[in-house]
Amino acid sequence: MTILDAEKVYGEAPIVKEPRIIGDWVLWLEQRPNEKGRTTALIRPWREKDSLPQELTPYPIDLRTKIHGYGGAPLTVALNDSVLILTWIDNYDNCLWMRTWLCEKYDEKSSSSFKLIPKIESICLSKKDTSFLAGGVIDLEKNIWIGLLEEKGEDYIVSFSLEKTYQNPKKLYSSKGFLGYLALNSKDRKLAWIEWQKTSMPWDSNELKLARLQEDGNFIKIITINSEYLKFKGQISFFNPVWSDKGELYVAEDTTGWWNITQIKTDTNNTAITINQKKWTIRAEIAFPQWVLGMSSFSCAGDDVVVSFAQEGIWTLALFQKNSSIVIIDQPFNEFSGLHSHQNRLVAIASSPLIGEGIFEIDLLDYSWDHTPASSLSLDPKQISIGESFWFSGANEEDVHAWYYPPLNSPTKPPPLLVKSHSGPTGMANCGLDLEVQFWTSRGWAVVDVNYGGSSGFGREYRDRLKGNWGVIDVFDCTKAAQVLITSGKANKDCIAIIGSSASGFTALGCLSSTNIFKIAACKYPVTDLLSMANSTHRFEEFYLDYLIGHIESDYEKYIKRSPCQNVNNINVPLILFHGLKDKIISFDQSILIKEELSKKEIPVEINLFKKEGHGFKDGRIKVQVLKKTEAFFRNNLNI
C-alpha cells in the first residue's frame, strides 16, 4: 500500500477559485502554494482542457482583498465585443488595477492554440490608502467599476472611472453595517446587494436591497426586502443575488428553514414587485455561510436556474426549470462551489470522493462535461479511503452527521483514530477527495470528520444548535463521535487524536480539557481566550460571540469557563501548536500562553511560529511542514 507524502498533499497543487465564463472563454483564480500563496488569474477557451491556460496577472501581481478581514472577490471581468476588461485588487497595495486584452484565437488551424493580445499595460485606478476594496461589477454603459469599500469602520458602494488613474472613490451609498454580493442588471440599470447590521452575522440575519442607477451613477428607488417586507416573523438570510438575461432576480433565502431559491420580478421603477418563494421548495441548502465574498451556489441559464444543493452532507447539481420542475443532472461529482453560467454553459469547482477539486465545465443542452483537476497527482482508486456517511446521537440526543474514513492497510486493529472538525464554526465536512485525510488513512489511521451541531448544510435549525453553546455542543458531538467509533470497534481507545484550526482548534482544546478520551492533539492558530477575542477581534466578528456564547456582561462566567486558556490544568496530553506571527484574527500570544502553561506541567508540548503567515496558512512549504511535524509528533508520543 502506497503511503501518501506530505509534499504530494500540499506541495504543488494550486487552489482554484471563483471560475466564470466570459463569452467563449473560461477564467478562474489560482492560489499557488509554491509561490507563497500568491493568487493569479488564468484563462483558456471553453472546454479546451488540453490548452495551456494564459496567465493574465503574472508575478508579482497577487489578487487578494482584505475587506471584512476575510476578503474574497478580488477580480471583476467583462467582455466588450472582443475586448476583455479585467480589474483586480492587488494584495501588495490594496489598489484597484485594470488591464484589457483583445480576445481572438490567433491560429485558426488549431483550436487549442490561442493568445490574448494586451491592448494596454496595467493601470492603477485608485489612490493608495488604508481602505479596502472588493466585490466589483463593471458598468460598460458608463465605463465604470462599481464595488465595495470598507473605510474607517463603515461600508460603502463606490465607483471608479475606467478611464482615469489614481482616483478617489465616488461614494454612491453608505452603510454603518456591512455590504456584499453586488449584482448588476445592465439592461434595466438596476443593482442588487446584501446588507447586514454589525450585530448580526450575514448567515443569521440580513437584507436584500434593490436600487435603480441614474445617468449620473447615483441610486434611486432603493427597496429593502427583509423579514418585515415579507411578513415573516423570524430572521432571514439572503445569499448570492443573480440577475437573469430577462431581468428577473434570483436569490437564496431561508424562510423555510432551508436556503432555497426565490424569484423576484420588478418593473422598471421598482414599484411593482412580485416575489415567488415557493417555485422550487426543497429540504436542502443552496447556500454557504458568507465568510468571504465571491461565493456562488447557483446561476441563471436562460429561463432556468442551475443549482448545487446539499442534502445529507452531499452536494447535487440540478436544473431548476421555469415550469417549477427540478431535474437532477447526472454526473459523477458531489461537491460544488463557484457556479457560474452563460447561456447554456456552466463552470464550477467540483470534486468527488475519487477525484480532487478542479474546473468543471458542462453543456446544459446535452450534459456533456469536462473536468480539469487542479492537482496533477493521480491516485489509484484502490488507494483511496472513501468516506462513509453515518449519523449518531449527539448533544441533547439530537442526530449528528459525520464522515468516517476507514484506514488503508492498518497494522493494528482497531486502528488509531483522528477526529477532525471543520472551522467556522459554521463550516461543513464535505465528502470530496481530501488529500490530507488520505495522508492519514494511507498510514493506517481512521479519520472521522464531524458535522457537529452548528454546521451548515443541514438547515437553520441544525445550525442554530450552537447558539449560546459554542464550546459545549461542538465539544460533546466530537467526543461522542469518538466514543461511538470506539464502541463499534472502529477505533483504538488508546490512540485517539484530535486536530483543529481557528474555531475548530477551540473545539479541540475544549475536548482535551473536558474528557480523557483524546490522547494527543494538534491545533493551528486556535481560539484560546474568549475574553481577549471579545475585546480585540476585528469588525466583522465584533458581535459574533454574543450569538455563540452570550453577552459578555450577563454571561461573563461562560467566557471564563469555556476559554481553553483557563482550563490548561485539565489538559494532560501532548499537544503541538502552529501559529502565524502575522495573524490579525487570533494573536499568536494565545498559543504561546498555552505552550508555557503545559510546559510548567511537564506535558509534552511543541509550538511552531511562522514569520510570514497570517490566519490560515497559504505557503505550500509551511503546510507541508505542519503536516509532517504533526504526524511525527503523534507517532513519537503515541509510540505507533
N, C-alpha and C positions, 0 to 999 in steps of 0.2 A: 504494500500500500504506500503510495507516494505521500510524503509529508509536505505540506504547502509552506513555502518560505515566506517570511515577513516581507521581503523585497518584492515578491510577486503580489502580495496583498496591497501594498501601498506605494511601491517603488515608482512606476512609470505611468500607470493608468490615470488619465485625467478624469475630472468630474464634469459631466456635461449638464448644461442648464439652459432654461428659457429658449427653447427652439421656436422657430417661426418660419412660415412660408411667405416668401416675397416674390410674387409673380411665378416664374419658373425656377426659383431658387429656394434652397433650404439654408437657413442661417442659424447658428447657435453659439452659445458661450461655452468656453472650455477652460476650466480651472486646472492648472498644471502643477502637480505636486513636485515635479522635478525642476520647476522654476520658482520654488518657494511659495507656491500658491497663486502665482500671477494668473489673472483671467484675461482671455483674449476672445475675439470674435472670428468665427470661421464661416465660409460659405462654399457651396458647391451646387451644381444643378440638381433639381428634384429627382430622387430615386436613381441617381447615378453614384451608388455607394463605392464603386471602384475608382471614381475620380478623386484625385488628391485635392483636398479642400484648400482653398486660398485663405491665408490669414490676412484679415483686414486691419488688425490693430497689432502690429509687430512690437516686439520688445523695444523700449521699456514700458510701453503703454500697459496699464493694468486697470481693467474695468471693474470698479467696485464702488459702492456707495456706503456711507456711514449713517444714513438717515435713520432715526429712531434707535440707533445703537446696533441694529442687526442688518440694516441695509437691504439690498435687493434692487432689481430693475435698474441697472446702470445704463442699459442700451435702449435706444429708440431708432427705428428704421422705417423708411418709407421709400416707395418707388414712384418716381415722377416720369412717366413714359419709360425711357430706357435708362434713366439716371437713378442710381441708388444713393439715397441720402442716409448717412449714418451719424448719429450723435451719441456721445457717451460721457459718463462721469469718470474721470481718471483718479485713481487712488492716490497718485503722487501729490496732486494739488487741489483735489476736490472740485476742479473746474469742469465746465461743460464744453466739450470739444465737438467739432464737426469735420466730416470729410465726405466727398462724393466720388462715385465711380460710374463709368459707362458700362452697362451690363450687356455685353454682346459676346457670344461664342466666336472665337476667332479662327477655329478650324472646322469648317463645315463637313469635312470628310470623317471626322471623329467626334462623336457626341460626348466623349469622355474628356475631350481636350477643351479647356476654356481658360479665360483670363479676364478679370475685371480691370479695366484701364482707369487709373485715378484721373479725375478731372482737375482737382485742386489738392494742394497739400493740406494737412490738418490745420485748422484754425481754432483758436480759443474764443468762445463766445462770451464767457463770463469773467468777471474780475475775481481774483483770488481773495477769499476772506475765510472767516471761521464758520460759515453756514454750510449746510449740507443740501445737495440737490439729488433728485431721483425721480423715477416713475413717469417719464415724459411721454407725450404724444406729439406728432408733427402735423401741423395745420398747413397743408400745401397751398390752400387758397390764399392765406395771408403770409405764407413763408415764415412761420414762427414755430418755435418749440414751446409747448405748454407743459409744465411739470410741477413737481412739489419742491418746496423749500422749507427746511427746518432752521429757524433762526431765533436765538435768544429765548428758547422755551415756547415758541409758537410755530404753527404750521401755516404755510401759505400756498396757494396756487399762483404760479408766476409764469411769465412768458419772456422769451428772448428772440430777437430777430435772428434769422439765419444768414443775414447779410452784413452784420456788424461784429466787431471784435471787442473784447474786454468791456462788456456792458454791465450796468447794474440791472437787476431783475425788475420787470414791471409787475407789481403786485396786483393780482386780479381778485383775490378772495383770501380772507384770513380766518383762522380758527384758533381758539385758545386750546382746543383739543388736538386730535390727530387726523391727518388726511391720508388717503391711499387709494390705489386702484382707479386711476383716471381712465376713462374710456370716451373716445371722441367719435361722434357721428358727423362726419364731414358733410354729408349730403344735406342734412337738416340743421347744421350748425348747432349741435347740442353736445353737452358734456355731462357725463355721469361720474360720480365718485363715491367712495365710502368715507364716513366721518364718525369719530367716536370721542367721547369725553375722556379726560386723563384719568378719571376714577374707574374706568372700565377697560378691560382688555377687548380687542375687536371681535374675538370669537364668543364673548359673553353678551355684549350689547353694542350695537352701532346703528347708524342711519345711512340710508341711501339718498343721495342728493342728485337732482336733475337741474340743469340750467341751460338757457339759450345763450349763444355767443353773439354779441352785437358786431357791427362792422369794425368798431374800434378795439375789439377783443375783450371788452368788458362783459360781465354777466347780467342777464335779466331773467325774470320769471324763474327764480330758484324755488324748487319744490322739495320738501323734505318728506320722505317716506319712512315711517318708523312705526312703533307699536301703536301710538295714538292714531296715526293716519289709517292703519289697517284695522283699528278697533280690536287689537289683540291685548289681552291683559298681562301677558308675560313679556320677557325680554326677547329681542330678535337680533340675530347676527346675519348680516348680508355679506356676500362674498363674490368677487370676480364679475362685476357688470360687463356685459358684452353686447354690442350692437350688431344686429343682422344687417344685410345689404338693404333690406326693406325699411330699415329704421326702427325695428322693434328691439326693445331692450330685454335681455335675459340676465337673471341674477339668481344665485343660490341663496336661500334664506330658510330659517329653521323654525317656523311657526308650528310645524307638525311634530317637532321634537327631533327632526332629521333635516340636514341641509338638503333641500330639494330645489328644483328649478322652478322659478316663477317668470311668467311672461308679462311684460308691461308695454302697452301701446299708448302713444301720446299723439296729440295733434301738433300742429306747427308751433303754437304758442304755449304748450304745456298746460292748457286749460281743461281739456277733456282727456282724462287718464283712465284707461281700462286695465285692471290687474287680474290676471288669471293665475291663481295659486294652486289650482287642482288639476292642471292639464296633465301632469306626469307625477302622480303621488307614488312614492316608493319608500319602503322602510330600509333606507340606505343613505349613506353620507356622500354628498357630491361637493365636498369642500375640505379644506385643511385649516387648522388654526393659523392665523395670519401673523406669524412671527416676522416674516420678511415680505417685502414687496416682490411682485413679478411672478407669483404663483398662479397657476391656471389649471382647472379641472374640467372645463368644457369649452366648446367653441361653436359658433354658428356655421352650418353647412347648407347654404341655400335656404329652404324653408324649414329645415330640420336643425336639431342641435346634437352634436356628437359629444358624448359624456363619458367620464370614468366615474364609477361609484363603488363604494366599499360596503361589503356585507361579509360578516363572519371573518373579518381580517383580510379579505381578498378583494382586489380591485378588478372590476369588469368593464369592458369597453362596450358602449351601446349607442344606438342611434335613436334619439327621441324624435319621433316623426310628427309632422304638423297635424295629423289626424288623431293624435294623442296615444298612438301605439308606441311600444318600446321594442326595438329589435336588437337582440344581443349579437354582437359582431364576433364571429368565430375566428379566433387567432390564439396563439399559444402563451401569451403574456398575461400576467395577473397583478402587475404593479405598474401604475402610470402616473405621470406628472407632466406639467408643462404643455398641456394640449393647445394646439393652435391649428386652425384650418383656413383654407382659402378655396372657395368654390367646392369642389369635391375631393380636395386633397387635405390630408391630415398629417401633422407631425407631432410627436410626443417623445418623452423619455420613458422607456419601457424596460422591464426585466421580468424574468420568470425564475422558478427555483433552479433551473439548469442553465440559464443564460443571464449574464450580467447586464447592467444598465447600458443602454445605447440609444442611438437615434432610430426611432420607429417611424416609418412612412407607410401610409396606406391610402389606396384609392377607394373612396367610398362608393363608387359605382359598381366595381366588381370585387372589392375587398381583397385585391392582391396587395401584398405588402413586402417591405424590406426592413431589415434590422441591421444596424451597424454598431457592434459593441464598442464601448469606449476603450476597453482593455483588449490587447492582443492575446492575453492569456486564455487558453482553451483547456478546460478540464474535462477529463473522461467522465461521462455521467455516472459511471460506477464508483468514481472517487468523490462524489458529491453527496453530502448528507441532506436529505430532503426534510424540510420542516413538517412536523405532524401537528395539526391543529387539535388542541384539547381545551376543555372547559373544566374548571374546578370551583368548589365553593370557597369563596374568599371572605373578606371582611363583611360583617353583618349577614353572613350566609348568602351573599349575592353571587351570582355566576360571574366568573372572571375568565378571560381568554388568554391563552399563551401559545407559543410555538415551541415544540420540543424537537431538538435535532439530535438523533442518536449518534453515538460515536462510530467512527470507522476503525475497525480492527483494534478495539480496546484491549490492552494487555491484562486488564483487571475487570472482574465482574462482581458486583455492579461497578460502573465506571465513575470517575470523578465528574462532578457537575459544575458547570459555570452558569451562574444566574446573571442574566443580563436584563437591564430595563432601559427603556428609551428616556431621552431627556425631555425637557419642555417646561413642566411635566405633562404637557398636553399631547405629546407625540404619539406615535403608533408603531408597534412592532410589525414590520412588513415581512412578507414571505419570499421576496425576490432573492436572487443569489447574493449572499453577503460573504465576501471572501474572508473577512475577519472571523466570522462564525466557522467557516470551513478550515481556517488556520487551526482552530481548537479541535474540531471534530477529527481532523486528519492526524491529530496527536493523541487520539483516544479519549478525548473529553466529550461528554454530553453537554449540550447547551440548551437552556430554556430562556426564551425571550418573552417577557411578561407584559401583557397589556393590562396593567393594574388599573383599578378604579380611578378614573380621571383621564384615561386615554381617549384620544379621538378615534373616529371610525365606527363607533357603536352608538351614536345618538347623544343628544344633550344630557339625558338622564344619567347615562353611564359616565359622561364627562364631569357632571356635577357631583359625583360621589366624593370628589376631592375637596369640595367647597368646605373650608374650615378644617379640613382633615389631612392636609399635607404633612407628611411625617408620621401618619397613623395608618391610613388606608393603604397607601403605596407600600409601606414597610410590611404591613400584615400580609398583603397579597403576594409580595415577592417571597416572604418567608413561607407562606402556605404552599406556594408552587414547589419550593424545595422539599417541604415535608411530604407532599403528595407523591413526588417522584421517588423519594426515599422509601416510602411505604410500599410503592408498587414495584420496587426492585430495580428501578431505572437510574438510581444514583447511589453512590457510596457515601454513607453518612459521615465518614471520617475525612472526606475530600470534597467539601462543598465550598466553592469560591464565589465571590460576587464582584462585579465591576460596575462602574458608573462614571458619568461625566456631567458636570454642572448640576442640574436639578437631580439627575439620577445618581450623581455622586452623593448628594444629600440623602437620598433614599438608601443607598448602600451603607453609608455610615450609620444611619438610623437602624438598619438591620443588625449591624455589628454590636451596637450598644443595647439592643433590646432582646437579643436571643443568642444562644451559644451554638446554633446550627451551623453558622458560617465559620470556616476555619482560616480564611485568608481573604484579602480584598485588594483591589486596585482602583484608584479614583483619579480622574483628571479634572482639574480646576473645580473641585466640589464646593457647593454652598455649605458652610460650616457654622456661620454666625448669623442668625436671623435678625438680631438687633442691628448689627452692622449693615446687613443688606437693606433693612428698612430705612436706615438713616442715610445711606450713601448710594443706593442703586440709581441707575440712570432714569431719565424722564419717562421712557416707555413703560417701565415696570414699577413706577413710583408707588402705585396703589395695588399692585398685584397681590402682595402679601395680605391685604385686607380680605381678599377673596380666599386665599389659600390657608391662612391661619386665623385671622380676625383683626379687629382694630387694635393697634399696638397699646393704646391706653387701657382699654377694657379687657384685653386678652394678653397682657404683658407676661403673665406666668407661662402661657403657652409658648411664647417666643423663647423664653429661657429653657423650658423643659424640653423642647424639641430641637434645640440647637446642638449639633454634634460637638461643638467646642465645649459645651457644658457637660457633656456625657463621656468625655475621654476616659474617665476612670472605669467606665463599663465596657471599654473596648480592650479585649485581651488576646487579640490575634494579630498576626503580621499584616502590615499594610504598606503598600507602595503608592506614592503620590506623584503627580505630574502637574506643573503649572507654568503658564507663560508670564514673563515679567511685564509684558505689555497688556495684560488683561485689565480692561476697564470696567468689566461687569462684576467680577469677583476678585478681590485683591489676593495676590499670592501670599500675603501675610497670613491669611486664614489657614492655608495649607502648612505653612511653616510652624504655626502655633500647634497644630495637631501633631506634627512630627516631633516637636520639642517635648510635648506632654507625654507622648508614647515612649520617647527615649528615656525620660525620667523613670518610667515603669520598667525599663529594660525589655520592652516589647520590640521584636524585630520590625524596624520601620526604615523606609528609604524615601527620599524626596529628590525629584529631578526638576530643575528650573531651567527654562529656555528663554534666552535674552530677547529674541525677536518674535516670539509667538504671543498672541492675544488669547481671547476667549474662543476656543475652537482652533485646533492646530491645522495649519494649511500646508506646511512644508512636508513633502513626502519623506524626506530623510528623518525628520523628527517623528513622524507617525511610525516609521519602521523601528526607530529606537524604542518608542513607547511599547510597541507590541513585543519586541524581543526582550526588553527588560522585565515586562510583566510576566511573560512565560517563564523566564529564568528564575524570577523571584518566587513564583508559585512552585516551580519544580524543586527548588532548593529548600524551601520552607515546609513543603508537604512531603518531601522525600519520595517523589514519584518520577 
